[in-house]
Amino acid sequence: PDVEGWDFSDMWVNRGKEATAKALEIKSLLDQVFFPNDAVAQLDRSYLVKGWFGQGQLSMVYGASNVGKSFFVQDIAWHVSASQDWHGNKVKGGVVLFLALEGGTTTHNRIVALKQQYPEHKDVKLAVRPLPLNLLDGEVDVNKIVDLCEEIKRIHGDIAMIVVDTLSRSMPAGDENSPASATAVISAVDKIRATTNAHLMLVHHSGKNLEAKARGHSSLRAAVETEIELSYDEATGLRTALATKQRDLEGGKKFYFKLKVIELGNDMDGDPVTTCVIIPATEGDIEDAKKKAIKGKQQILFKTCFQQLRGEGIGKSNPAGVGWPEPNTFWCIHEEEIKAHFMGKVSASNPTSTYKQAYNGLLSGGHIVQNEGYIWFTDSFGKVK
C-alpha cells in the first residue's frame, strides 16, 4: 500500500477488511487521470473549521512564547470535539486527540477551565495525552499514536483532528533547521494522517526574528496546507490569529481574541489557582487597537493623571444628552481637575503649554473627547466598569 513501512497485513489491522479489499482492486493506469469532459466542480469543500482548517489536512499554528498558542489551539480542539461552531465559524466535528507535550499536569487545569467556560457543551470527545512523543522515531512512537487512534476510534468514533503541542517537543535531539529532521517529521505526520484521515495541527514557535515567521527548515512550511500566525499587542492586550498561508482557501483571515483568567479554586496555602481561556475581542477592542498609540511622556502623564484622579473617586459616569455617549458608559473628569493635577507634576518652564500639547495630541488622535468641560478616554480604559 501507499503507506511507508506497511504491507497489506498492516492495512488490514489498521484500516479493516473493506479498506484492504478496495486497495487490492486491480485498476487501470488511466484511473489516475481525468480529462476535461470528466471534470466536475467540487462545490462542497470538506472543512473542519470553515474558512480556517480543512478535513484531513496538515496545519501549523505558530507564534512567539507566551502569545497564547496553547490556549488558542485548545479552544479550537474543544469546539471541534464538541461539534460546536467556533466563534461564528461552522465546524464539522469529531473526536480530537490532543498530544500535550508541554505543560504537564497544568493541562488538566486548562481542560477544567474550558468546562467552566462552555458549560453548555455536554458531549465533548476530547482525548488528551500529556506524555512525551518522538516523531523522529517512526518505528515506535508513531506506531503508538496510530494504535491509540485505532483504540479511540473503536470506542468513541472517527478522529477528526490531532494536535501536536509543540513541534519542538515532538522531535527531541532533532534539529529543526535540518532537512533530514524536517523530512522525518513530515513523513511521521503523513503516516498518522494516512491511517486516521484526521486533520493534523502542529503548534510551533516563531524564530528570534519575528519577521522570519515560523522557525525551522523551509520544508516544514512548504508541507502544510494552512499556516496561522499568532501575535500579541502589549499596549492593547489584543491577540491576533492571522491566516498567513491557505493552500485551498482564501488567505488573510483574522481572528482577534483576549485571554480571560479563570479561577479554579485554592491551593494548600489558600492562594487562588488560575489558568486562562480565550474570548473573542469585542468590536470596541478592535477599534481601540486600530487607533494610533498614545505616545510621548506628556500624553502618557495625562493618562496617568486621569487614572489617579479616577482612583480617588474624582469625576462621574457620563450623563445623557447632546454630545454625550450612552449614559453611564464612560468615566468623565472635569478638565480643570486634570489640568491642575497634570501641571503639579510637570517640571517644564511652561507647564500650561506642555499641558496643551498633551491635550491637543490626545484629542486629535481620538483618544479623548470633551463635552461641557468634562473629558473622557474613548477606549476600554475610560469605560465604567
Stockholm file with secondary structure:
# STOCKHOLM 1.0

chainA/1-385         PDVEGWDFSDMWVNRGKEATAKALEIKSLLDQVFFPNDAVAQLDRSYLVKGWFGQGQLSMVYGASNVGKSFFVQDIAWHVSASQDWHGNKVKGGVVLFLALEGGTTTHNRIVALKQQYPEHKDVKLAVRPLPLNLLDGEVDVNKIVDLCEEIKRIHGDIAMIVVDTLSRSMPAGDENSPASATAVISAVDKIRATTNAHLMLVHHSGKNLEAKARGHSSLRAAVETEIELSYDEATGLRTALATKQRDLEGGKKFYFKLKVIELGNDMDGDPVTTCVIIPATEGDIEDAKKKAIKGKQQILFKTCFQQLRGEGIGKSNPAGVGWPEPNTFWCIHEEEIKAHFMGKVSASNPTSTYKQAYNGLLSGGHIVQNEGYIWFTDSFGKVK
#=GR chainA/1-385 SS CCSTTCCHHHHHHHHCHHHHHHHTSCCCGGGGCCCGGGCCCCCSCCEEETTTEETTCEEEEEESTTSSHHHHHHHHHHHHHHTCCBTTBCBCCCEEEEEECSSTTHHHHHHHHHHHHCTTCCCCCEEEECSCCCTTCTTTHHHHHHHHHHHHHHHHCCEEEEEEECTGGGSTTCCTTCHHHHHHHHHHHHHHHHHHCCEEEEEEEBCSSGGGCBCSCHHHHHHCSEEEEEEEETTTTEEEEEEEEESSSCSCCEEEEEEEEEEEEECTTSCEEEEEEEEECCHHHHHHHHSCCCCSHHHHHHHHHHHHHHHTTCSEECCSSTTCCSTTSBEEEEHHHHHHHHHTTCCSSCHHHHHHHHHHHHHHTTSEEEETTEEEESSGGGBCC
#=GC SS_cons         CCSTTCCHHHHHHHHCHHHHHHHTSCCCGGGGCCCGGGCCCCCSCCEEETTTEETTCEEEEEESTTSSHHHHHHHHHHHHHHTCCBTTBCBCCCEEEEEECSSTTHHHHHHHHHHHHCTTCCCCCEEEECSCCCTTCTTTHHHHHHHHHHHHHHHHCCEEEEEEECTGGGSTTCCTTCHHHHHHHHHHHHHHHHHHCCEEEEEEEBCSSGGGCBCSCHHHHHHCSEEEEEEEETTTTEEEEEEEEESSSCSCCEEEEEEEEEEEEECTTSCEEEEEEEEECCHHHHHHHHSCCCCSHHHHHHHHHHHHHHHTTCSEECCSSTTCCSTTSBEEEEHHHHHHHHHTTCCSSCHHHHHHHHHHHHHHTTSEEEETTEEEESSGGGBCC
//
